[in-house]
Amino acid sequence: MAARARLIRRIDSVALSAMALAAALTGIFVDGASAQTGWGETGQNSVIVSQGMTPNMASGFDGGAMSVSADPVAFGASGGEYTGYDTDCRDDSLGLLGPLFRKCDAYWVGRVDALVAWRSAPPDRPLVETGLTAVPVLNANGMDSTAAAGPRFSLFRFNDANGTAWETTFFQLANWRSERPLSAQSNLYALAPPGFYGNGNTQNFDTGVANLGSRLKSLEINRHWWIGPNVRFLAGFRWLEWQESFSLADEFVGTETIQDFYRTDAINSLYGGQIGLDAVLYSLPWMRFDSIVKAGAYYNNGVQSSLYASDATGSFLSQSVTINQSPVSGAFVGEVGLTGVIPVTNWLDIRVGYSGWWLSGLVQPTQQLTGQVLTEPAGGIDPTSGTINANGGVLVQAATVGLEGRW
């Protein structure tokens, strides 16, 4: 009888364990269905998911944002295993409302990236030719710049309860520089038609140097919505500032030395909205690949300022004009990005990738050289006048490396 009683107790114990296991598996299936048809089905990704997250929300978060927890589990690395919610996530200070405001539903993600970027040359515009044979010497579209560098900072606030997130990102790329010296030669040099600021190619010179400099800043605030296992839709506001400066200094040595200096600065302040998609393209046990696509329409508050200075009349004279138009045009900005993410710990990742931006509808200085009338320093008598146009565009491409942390 004693042996029979022990057997019955053992059977009851096994039955209770089996029931508990079945209940757990049912919960996993219900709560993790979306994720296991996305991340989980491959069983190969190394994304870290907190126990306080629903995996279907986590699987769409870019940049490892889903890997936040003091006690995480590897979701997908073990075939999509998910251990359920952390019952300690509620806020007990809210009494009966505590379960509705789970502390684990919201968390922060921060990124810091270093960018090394290259820009395309300005649009076609002849600048300098030989003075006697009119052979082209310098065109704006040949003024390729050296690389520029700068930081990018991003801060995300994720909410697993509704699958949304807020994002703030700022970056700056500074000191693109292109310098083109014009060494002395027998044919002399001249301004290529139609000249600068109303000054034609009769003003020959022996030597000179052309410079082009630029920089880019961007600040954006976006709202993200989870729309699929690996994809989020985003929409938000963005401000970008594109600054560019062109100058040409020349010198003619004859009976007397004559120096000329031409300079145009342009500032584009773009304000507008954008939409986009943030998606995880592919995952491996040790790495995953995130992507971003954005496009937006912008209001361009454009300013151009042109200066001409010369001692051609004997004394050094300068003349300038500044034109500000708001809006000078509508502008477009598109962005693409691809980033490889390598987890280091459950709260830290290394990020290496590519980012590209296309800006059009810009005020660029080499496109303003024709519309100004600044001739008095060379002996002209026409009154000062100026125009502004926004028919420029630029492509910026960057290599990125950085870190992402979660808390």
C-alpha positions, 0 to 999 in steps of 0.5 A: 500500500505504501509503495502504491501511495508513493507511485500515485504521488509521483504520478500526480507530481509528473502530471502537475509538472506537465500541466505547468509546462503546457501552460508555459508553452501556450503562453509562449505561442500566444505572446511570441507568435509574431516574433517567431515568424520573423526573428525566431523562425531562423533560430540564428540571430543573436538579438537580446530581448528583455523579459519585460518585452513582447518579442513581437515589439522587440523584433522590429527595433533598429540598432539593437534597441531590443536588447535591454535588460538586467537579466536578458534572454537570447531570443532567436539564438535558442530557436526563439525561446521567450521566458515571458513577462517579468511580473515585477515590472509594475509600479506598485506606487500607483496601486491598482493602476500599477499593472497598467504602467509597467516600468519595463515597457519603456527604456532608453537607447543611446548611440554615438557614431563617428562619421567620415564623409565625402561630398560631391562637387558643385554643379557645372559652372566654368570658372577660369580659362586661359587668357589668350586661347580661352582653354578651360582651366577650372570648372566648379564640377572639378572641385572635389573636396577632401573628407570631412568628419564629425559626430552623430548622437541619437537618443531613443525612448522605446515603449513596448506596451504600444510598439512606439518610440521617440527618436532625437538625432543630431550630427555635424560634418565640417570642413570639407575643403577644396583648393585649386592653385593656378600657377604662373603660365605664359598664356595668363588666366581670365574669368571664364564667361560669363564672368563673376559679378559682371566682371568679364574676361578682360581682367587677365591675371598671372596667378591665383587660388580658388577655394571651396569649403562647406559643412552640414548640420542636421537635427531631427525628431521622429516618431516610430511605429511598429508595423511588422516583425522587422520593420518600423515606420517613422515620421517626424520633423527635421532641420538641416543647414548646408553652408558653402563658401567659394572664393577666388584670389588672383594677382596680375603683375605688370607695370603695377601689381593688381589684386582681385578677390571674389567671394560668395557665401551661401547658407541653406536652412531647411525646415520640413517633415520626413517619413521613412522605414527602419528595418532589420534586413538580415541576422546572424549569430554574431551580427545583424544588418539594420537599414534606414530609408527616409525622404522629406520635403523642406522649406529653404530659407536661403541666403547668399552674400557676395563680395568683390574687392580690388585695387585695379583703380589704384586704391583698394575698393570693395563692394558687396551684396546680400540677398535673403529669400524665405523660402527661396525654393522647396527642397528635398532631402533623402537618406539611406543607411546600412549598419552592421551591429555586433553585440558586445554585452547585453547592453552594448553593441558596436556599429559599423556602417554607411550613410548617404544623404541627397540634398537638392534645391540648394543655394550654392555659391558657384551658381550665384556668380552670374546674378550679381553686379559688383563692378566698381572696384574694377572701375565700373559704374553700374549700381550694386544689384543681386539675385539668388537661385536654388538650383544646386544639389549635393550628395554626401556619403559617410562611413560610420563607426560607433557604439550603442548602449541600452538602459 
